[in-house]
């Protein structure tokens, strides 16, 4: 799945790819520095990064998407490029909806669950950061002697769990769900969500009345759009 137009977002724990196959964009996700791409010419990739870049991968500096390329206003100089790209993509998508006069909230449920508020004029307002689902679980086991990182096969439903591993899972998920419920209760704004944990979070929220637009490839779609702007395509 390697074509003339390829994009790579190097995340904290995953690599995220977009490749144009004929007229369609294909999105896929791999472990960092996947062996199947070791012989590819990375110099032709358009890329951005929030995670470590392996020394043996020769990316072209001129093809890097940086914060200054993102046409949102008031972006902090140390904002993660992934947050900026997902926010730009969500802002553009909402501009075509009836709710375009509203501010919006962008949630990227990845290694870190990030919350970003963007005004209806395309201005960065602020946000919140919290450890993502897997990071919450691993951090508990890393810092507490008698806890082990649980294998998550399903999210237990009962509030109070007898088994320790289920208590860790339920508690970690409740922390994320509680944040989102609070955000919506306080703002009543439309929410755009992406990230690897988005499907399990959305399943937990399926019986609520929260307005959530699940758009799993917000970051990559933002990269593609900005690349086109830079190159006047």
C-alpha positions in Angstrom: 0.0 0.0 0.0 2.7 2.4 -1.0 1.9 5.1 -3.6 3.3 8.4 -4.9 1.4 10.3 -2.2 2.1 9.1 1.3 1.8 10.6 4.7 3.2 9.5 8.1 2.3 10.7 11.5 4.8 9.3 14.0 2.9 9.0 17.3 4.0 8.2 20.8 3.2 4.5 20.5 1.8 4.0 16.9 2.6 5.1 13.4 -0.3 6.4 11.3 -0.2 6.3 7.5 -2.2 7.7 4.6 -1.6 6.5 1.1 -3.5 7.6 -2.0 -4.4 4.5 -4.1 -5.8 5.6 -7.4 -8.3 8.3 -6.3 -9.0 7.0 -2.8 -7.1 7.6 0.4 -6.3 4.5 2.5 -5.5 4.9 6.2 -3.7 2.3 8.3 -1.8 2.1 11.6 1.3 0.1 12.5 3.8 -0.4 15.3 6.8 2.0 15.3 9.4 1.4 12.7 7.6 -1.6 11.1 9.8 -4.2 9.5 7.7 -4.3 6.3 8.6 -0.7 5.5 12.4 -1.1 6.1 13.3 -1.0 2.4 11.0 1.9 1.5 12.2 5.4 0.5 11.1 7.5 3.5 12.6 10.6 1.9 9.5 11.0 -0.2 7.0 10.9 2.7 5.2 14.0 3.9 5.4 13.6 7.7 5.0 15.0 11.2 6.0 13.7 14.6 5.1 13.7 18.2 7.0 10.5 19.0 10.6 9.4 18.7 12.1 9.1 15.2 14.4 6.1 14.6 17.9 7.0 13.5 17.8 4.6 10.5 14.7 6.3 9.0 15.8 9.2 6.7 13.0 11.6 6.5 13.2 14.7 4.4 13.2 17.9 6.6 11.5 19.9 3.9 8.6 17.5 3.8 7.8 17.9 7.5 4.5 19.5 8.5 5.1 21.9 11.4 2.9 24.0 13.7 3.4 27.1 11.6 1.7 25.4 8.6 -1.6 25.0 10.5 -3.9 27.9 9.7 -5.5 28.2 13.1 -5.1 31.3 15.3 -3.5 31.6 18.7 -1.7 28.3 18.7 0.8 27.8 21.6 4.3 27.4 20.3 4.6 24.1 22.2 1.3 22.6 21.1 1.6 19.0 19.8 1.3 19.0 16.0 -1.2 16.1 16.2 -3.6 18.3 18.3 -3.2 21.1 15.8 -3.9 18.9 12.8 -6.9 17.2 14.3 -8.3 20.6 15.4 -7.9 22.1 11.9 -9.5 19.1 10.3 -12.5 19.1 12.7 -12.8 22.9 12.3 -13.0 22.5 8.5 -15.5 19.6 8.8 -17.8 21.6 11.1 -17.8 24.6 8.8 -20.0 22.5 6.5 -22.5 21.7 9.2 -25.5 23.5 10.7 -23.5 23.9 13.9 -20.8 25.9 12.1 -21.6 29.0 14.3 -20.7 27.1 17.4 -17.3 26.5 19.0 -16.2 22.9 19.0 -14.2 20.4 21.1 -11.8 18.0 19.6 -10.8 14.8 21.6 -7.9 12.6 20.5 -8.2 9.4 22.5 -4.6 8.1 22.0 -1.7 7.5 24.3 -2.6 10.8 25.9 -6.3 11.8 25.7 -6.2 15.4 24.6 -9.1 17.8 24.7 -8.9 21.0 22.5 -11.4 23.8 22.3 -11.5 25.7 19.0 -13.7 28.8 18.5 -16.0 29.1 15.5 -13.5 31.6 14.1 -10.7 29.1 14.1 -9.0 30.2 17.3 -7.3 27.9 19.8 -9.0 28.5 23.2 -7.3 25.9 25.3 -7.8 22.3 26.5 -7.0 19.5 28.9 -4.7 16.4 28.9 -5.2 13.2 30.7 -3.4 9.8 30.5 -5.1 7.6 27.9 -6.7 4.3 28.7 -3.7 2.1 28.2 -1.4 4.5 29.8 -3.5 4.7 32.9 -3.4 0.9 33.3 0.3 0.6 32.7 1.2 3.5 35.0 -0.7 1.9 37.9 1.2 -1.4 37.4 4.5 0.4 37.0 4.2 2.4 40.3 2.3 0.0 42.5 4.0 -3.2 43.6 1.0 -5.5 43.6 -0.7 -4.4 40.4 -0.2 -5.9 37.0 -1.3 -4.4 33.7 -4.5 -6.2 32.8 -5.3 -7.6 29.4 -8.4 -5.9 28.3 -10.8 -8.2 26.5 -13.9 -6.2 27.4 -14.9 -3.3 29.6 -16.7 -4.6 32.7 -20.1 -2.9 33.2 -20.7 -2.9 37.0 -19.5 0.1 38.9 -17.9 -1.9 41.7 -15.6 -4.7 40.6 -14.5 -7.6 42.8 -11.4 -8.6 40.7 -8.5 -6.1 40.9 -7.8 -6.2 37.2 -11.4 -5.4 36.4 -11.4 -2.6 39.0 -8.4 -1.1 37.2 -10.2 -1.3 33.8 -13.4 0.1 35.1 -11.8 2.9 37.0 -9.6 4.0 34.1 -12.5 4.1 31.7 -14.6 6.0 34.2 -11.9 8.6 34.4 -12.1 9.2 30.6 -15.9 9.0 30.5 -16.3 11.3 33.4 -14.1 13.9 31.7 -16.1 13.8 28.5 -19.5 13.9 30.4 -18.3 17.0 32.4 -17.1 18.7 29.3 -20.4 18.3 27.5 -22.4 19.2 30.6 -20.4 22.5 31.0 -20.3 23.5 27.3 -23.0 21.7 25.3 -20.7 22.0 22.4 -20.3 19.5 19.5 -17.4 17.1 20.0 -15.2 15.6 17.3 -13.3 12.5 18.3 -10.4 10.5 16.9 -7.7 8.2 18.3 -7.3 4.5 18.9 -9.4 4.3 22.0 -12.3 6.3 20.4 -14.4 3.2 19.6 -14.4 1.7 23.1 -15.1 5.2 24.6 -18.0 5.8 22.1 -19.4 2.4 23.1 -19.5 3.5 26.7 -21.3 6.7 25.7 -23.8 5.2 23.3 -26.7 5.6 25.7 -26.1 9.3 26.3 -27.3 12.3 24.4 -23.8 13.7 23.7 -23.3 15.0 20.2 -20.1 13.2 19.1 -18.8 13.1 15.6 -16.4 10.1 15.2 -13.8 10.9 12.6 -11.0 8.4 13.1 -8.5 10.0 10.6 -8.7 13.7 11.6 -4.9 14.0 12.1 -4.0 12.5 8.7 -6.8 14.3 6.9 -5.4 17.5 8.4 -2.0 16.7 7.1 -3.3 16.0 3.6 -5.3 19.3 3.5 -2.3 21.4 4.7 0.0 19.7 2.3 -2.3 20.7 -0.5 -2.4 24.3 0.7 1.4 24.5 1.0 1.8 23.1 -2.6 -1.2 25.0 -4.0 -2.8 21.8 -5.3 
